[in-house]
Every structure is written in structure tokens, then in C-alpha cells.
Amino acid sequence: MRGRALVATRRAYRIPQQGCGKGLLNRRGFIRRAESLLADRSPIALILLDLDRFKPINDAHGHQAGNEVLKAVAHVLSRARLSKSMPVGRLGGEEFGILMEAHPGRAAVFAEQLRLTLANLPIAAGGLSLSVTASFGVSGADGGRS
């Protein structure tokens, strides 16, 4: 299982580098933290999230509106961290990653809470009130056991 998490983080490393939202690691920083945590023998979970229908927001309302959505999501993710040592990063255009020192079941509960928070978040952008949803995936490794 740890091998799958490492493969996922290495794939994320190949995503073109993007700017980060406030308080988030960039892709490269996230990968470095992931590799460090994966070397540890404690349980770890990787949460990946991808904003749903983000391109239509940019197309219909402009890139500034898209940037406001990204900033709002970055703010939610940054504030949702359970500890300051919990890596959260923007991995690509509208893809984000979170690493938790926890079993995958706990991470799935955390991901569902984030999904609901984002789905109910009004985002002000250029006089508009936008909303966004996200798709989440959770994978984990259990303290060095495969």
C-alpha cells in the first residue's frame, strides 16, 4: 500500500508546476514532504481532490473569477489542517493534495467534511456568488505494512 502512495506522489510530481494558494505548498514542496513522511513508519493517508467543472467557471466568468475560486479553496484547505505540520499543496491547475498521519478511514471522514464545506462555500468573484464542488480520492499506507 505504501508503494501505491509513493507512485501517486511521484505522478503528481510530473504535473507542471503552478502557483500556490496562500498557505499551501507548491507541487515540488508537497512531493518533498510526501517523500519524507512516506519514509516514516507511521500510518499515512493521501487525499487528492480535483475541483469539478472548474474550466466552465473560467470560460464563463473569466480567469479572475477562477483565481478567486482557487484562493477560496486554498483558504478552506489551509484552515482545515489538523496541525501545522500537515502538508497541503496545490499540485496542478485545480488539483490539490493533503497528507495526513492517519489511517485511511480517518482521512476519508476528513475528506468528506472538506467536500461538504466546499460544496456549501459561497465564493464572491466580481460581483457574482459562485460555488464549487470537488471530487476526492483517499489512499493510505499502514505503518510500514503492505
C-alpha positions as CSV (number, residue, x, y, z in Angstrom):
1,M,0.0,0.0,0.0
2,R,2.9,2.4,0.8
3,G,4.2,1.7,-2.7
4,R,0.9,2.9,-4.3
5,A,1.0,6.1,-2.2
6,L,4.6,6.7,-3.4
7,V,3.7,6.1,-7.0
8,A,0.8,8.6,-6.7
9,T,3.0,11.3,-5.2
10,R,5.6,10.7,-7.9
11,R,2.9,11.0,-10.6
12,A,1.8,14.3,-9.0
13,Y,5.5,15.4,-9.2
14,R,5.3,15.3,-13.0
15,I,2.3,17.7,-13.1
16,P,3.5,21.1,-14.4
17,Q,4.3,23.5,-11.6
18,Q,1.6,26.0,-10.8
19,G,1.4,28.9,-8.4
20,C,0.3,28.1,-4.9
21,G,-2.7,29.5,-2.9
22,K,-1.9,31.3,0.3
23,G,-0.6,28.9,2.9
24,L,-0.2,25.9,0.5
25,L,2.9,24.2,-0.6
26,N,3.6,24.1,-4.3
27,R,3.8,20.8,-6.1
28,R,7.5,20.4,-5.5
29,G,7.3,21.2,-1.8
30,F,4.4,18.8,-1.4
31,I,6.3,16.0,-3.0
32,R,9.3,16.6,-0.8
33,R,7.1,16.5,2.3
34,A,5.4,13.3,1.0
35,E,8.6,11.5,0.4
36,S,9.8,12.4,4.0
37,L,6.5,11.2,5.5
38,L,6.5,8.0,3.5
39,A,9.9,7.2,4.8
40,D,8.4,7.2,8.3
41,R,6.8,4.0,9.5
42,S,3.6,5.6,10.9
43,P,0.2,5.3,9.1
44,I,-0.2,7.9,6.4
45,A,-3.1,8.8,4.1
46,L,-3.0,10.8,0.9
47,I,-6.1,12.8,-0.1
48,L,-6.3,14.1,-3.6
49,L,-9.0,16.5,-4.7
50,D,-10.0,17.9,-8.0
51,L,-12.4,20.8,-8.4
52,D,-15.4,19.8,-10.5
53,R,-16.3,21.8,-13.6
54,F,-13.6,24.4,-13.0
55,K,-12.9,25.1,-16.7
56,P,-16.5,26.3,-17.2
57,I,-16.1,28.9,-14.4
58,N,-13.0,30.3,-16.2
59,D,-14.7,30.2,-19.6
60,A,-18.0,31.8,-18.4
61,H,-16.7,34.3,-15.8
62,G,-13.0,34.9,-16.7
63,H,-9.7,33.9,-15.2
64,Q,-10.0,36.4,-12.3
65,A,-13.2,34.5,-11.2
66,G,-11.3,31.3,-11.4
67,N,-8.5,32.7,-9.4
68,E,-11.0,33.8,-6.7
69,V,-12.3,30.2,-6.6
70,L,-8.8,28.8,-6.2
71,K,-8.0,31.3,-3.4
72,A,-11.2,30.4,-1.6
73,V,-10.5,26.7,-1.8
74,A,-6.8,27.2,-0.7
75,H,-8.1,29.2,2.3
76,V,-10.5,26.4,3.3
77,L,-7.8,23.7,2.9
78,S,-5.2,25.7,4.8
79,R,-7.6,26.4,7.7
80,A,-8.9,22.8,7.8
81,R,-5.4,21.4,8.6
82,L,-5.4,19.4,11.8
83,S,-1.9,20.5,12.5
84,K,0.6,23.0,11.0
85,S,2.8,20.0,10.1
86,M,0.1,18.6,7.9
87,P,1.2,19.1,4.3
88,V,-1.4,20.7,2.0
89,G,-0.5,21.6,-1.6
90,R,-1.7,22.7,-4.9
91,L,-0.5,20.0,-7.3
92,G,-1.7,21.4,-10.6
93,G,-4.4,23.7,-12.1
94,E,-7.3,22.7,-9.9
95,E,-5.8,19.7,-8.2
96,F,-4.8,19.7,-4.5
97,G,-3.3,17.2,-2.1
98,I,-3.3,16.6,1.6
99,L,-1.2,14.3,3.6
100,M,-2.4,13.0,7.0
101,E,-0.6,10.9,9.5
102,A,-3.6,8.8,10.0
103,H,-5.3,5.6,8.8
104,P,-7.3,5.9,5.5
105,G,-10.6,5.6,7.3
106,R,-10.0,8.7,9.3
107,A,-8.7,10.5,6.2
108,A,-11.9,9.5,4.4
109,V,-14.0,11.1,7.1
110,F,-11.9,14.3,7.0
111,A,-12.2,14.3,3.1
112,E,-16.0,14.1,3.4
113,Q,-16.1,17.0,5.8
114,L,-14.0,19.1,3.4
115,R,-16.2,18.1,0.5
116,L,-19.3,19.3,2.3
117,T,-17.5,22.5,3.4
118,L,-16.5,23.3,-0.2
119,A,-19.9,22.5,-1.6
120,N,-21.6,25.0,0.8
121,L,-19.0,27.7,0.4
122,P,-20.2,30.9,-1.3
123,I,-17.4,32.5,-3.3
124,A,-17.6,36.1,-4.2
125,A,-16.0,36.9,-7.5
126,G,-16.5,40.1,-9.5
127,G,-20.0,40.8,-8.1
128,L,-21.0,37.1,-8.5
129,S,-21.6,34.5,-6.0
130,L,-20.1,31.2,-7.3
131,S,-19.9,27.8,-5.8
132,V,-17.7,24.8,-6.4
133,T,-17.7,21.1,-5.7
134,A,-14.8,18.7,-5.7
135,S,-14.1,15.0,-6.2
136,F,-11.9,13.3,-3.6
137,G,-9.8,10.2,-3.5
138,V,-8.1,8.7,-0.5
139,S,-5.2,6.2,-0.3
140,G,-3.1,5.1,2.6
141,A,-0.3,3.1,4.0
142,D,-0.5,1.4,7.4
143,G,2.7,2.0,9.2
144,G,5.2,0.1,7.0
145,R,2.9,-2.9,6.5
146,S,2.0,-3.6,2.8
